[in-house]
Amino acid sequence: MLANVTRTLAAGILGLYTVTRGKCMLETMTLDEKLSISRRAFELLDAGDEEGFSRLLRTAPMPPYLAKIYKEKVGVKELIESGWNLSEADAEFGEDWLSR
């Protein structure tokens, strides 16, 4: 059950498009790169390595809308300490978005 929930969450996090101001924009990481990370991460999960799964999955960019929600609900410090790749949020909101 946990694996199914985790796979569903990962699919959302590894989403291909972000809606920005009513337009769909292709993310900065290619589909092949995201799928490769996902595939390798789930191999780790299937082997029982939940820590490795989580660590590898966090190398994929978190969609900007999720990063914004995370910042608002959990806080900047926790978001930074979580280790997520925030490159797409930085690109969309500006490099200083975490300090605003």
C-alpha positions as CSV (number, residue, x, y, z in Angstrom):
1,M,0.0,0.0,0.0
2,L,2.8,2.5,0.9
3,A,4.5,1.8,-2.4
4,N,1.3,2.6,-4.3
5,V,0.8,5.9,-2.4
6,T,4.5,6.7,-2.8
7,R,4.3,6.0,-6.6
8,T,1.3,8.3,-6.9
9,L,3.0,11.1,-5.0
10,A,6.1,10.6,-7.1
11,A,4.1,10.8,-10.3
12,G,2.8,14.2,-9.2
13,I,6.2,15.5,-8.2
14,L,7.7,14.3,-11.5
15,G,5.0,16.0,-13.5
16,L,5.9,17.1,-17.0
17,Y,4.3,20.4,-17.1
18,T,3.7,23.3,-14.8
19,V,0.8,25.7,-15.4
20,T,2.1,29.2,-15.2
21,R,-0.2,32.2,-15.8
22,G,-2.6,29.9,-17.7
23,K,0.1,28.5,-20.0
24,C,1.6,25.0,-19.8
25,M,5.4,25.2,-19.8
26,L,7.8,22.3,-20.3
27,E,9.9,21.8,-17.2
28,T,13.7,22.3,-17.4
29,M,14.5,18.6,-16.9
30,T,13.6,16.5,-19.9
31,L,11.0,13.8,-19.7
32,D,13.7,11.2,-20.2
33,E,15.8,12.5,-17.3
34,K,12.7,12.5,-15.0
35,L,11.7,9.0,-16.0
36,S,15.3,7.8,-15.6
37,I,15.4,9.2,-12.0
38,S,11.9,7.8,-11.3
39,R,12.9,4.3,-12.7
40,R,16.1,4.2,-10.6
41,A,14.3,5.5,-7.5
42,F,11.6,2.8,-7.7
43,E,14.2,0.1,-8.2
44,L,15.7,1.2,-4.9
45,L,12.2,1.3,-3.3
46,D,11.4,-2.2,-4.6
47,A,14.7,-3.4,-3.1
48,G,13.6,-2.0,0.2
49,D,15.9,1.1,0.2
50,E,13.4,3.8,1.2
51,E,16.1,6.2,2.1
52,G,17.9,5.8,-1.2
53,F,14.5,6.2,-3.0
54,S,13.8,9.4,-1.2
55,R,17.3,10.8,-1.7
56,L,17.3,10.0,-5.4
57,L,13.7,11.3,-6.0
58,R,14.7,14.6,-4.5
59,T,17.2,15.2,-7.2
60,A,14.3,15.8,-9.7
61,P,13.0,19.3,-9.6
62,M,10.0,19.9,-7.4
63,P,7.3,21.6,-9.5
64,P,7.2,25.3,-8.6
65,Y,3.6,25.2,-7.4
66,L,4.4,22.4,-4.9
67,A,7.5,24.3,-3.7
68,K,5.4,27.4,-3.1
69,I,2.9,25.4,-1.1
70,Y,5.7,23.7,0.9
71,K,7.2,27.1,1.7
72,E,3.9,28.5,2.9
73,K,2.8,25.4,4.9
74,V,6.0,24.1,6.3
75,G,8.5,26.9,6.1
76,V,11.6,28.0,4.3
77,K,14.1,26.4,6.6
78,E,12.3,23.0,6.4
79,L,12.0,23.3,2.6
80,I,15.7,24.0,2.2
81,E,16.7,21.3,4.7
82,S,14.4,18.8,2.8
83,G,17.0,18.6,0.1
84,W,14.6,19.0,-2.9
85,N,15.9,20.3,-6.2
86,L,14.3,23.8,-6.3
87,S,15.8,24.8,-9.7
88,E,12.5,25.2,-11.4
89,A,10.9,27.2,-8.6
90,D,14.0,29.4,-8.7
91,A,13.6,29.9,-12.4
92,E,9.9,30.7,-12.1
93,F,9.8,32.8,-9.0
94,G,13.3,34.3,-9.1
95,E,16.4,33.4,-7.2
96,D,15.3,35.3,-4.1
97,W,11.8,33.8,-3.8
98,L,12.7,32.0,-0.6
99,S,13.6,35.2,1.2
100,R,10.4,37.0,0.2
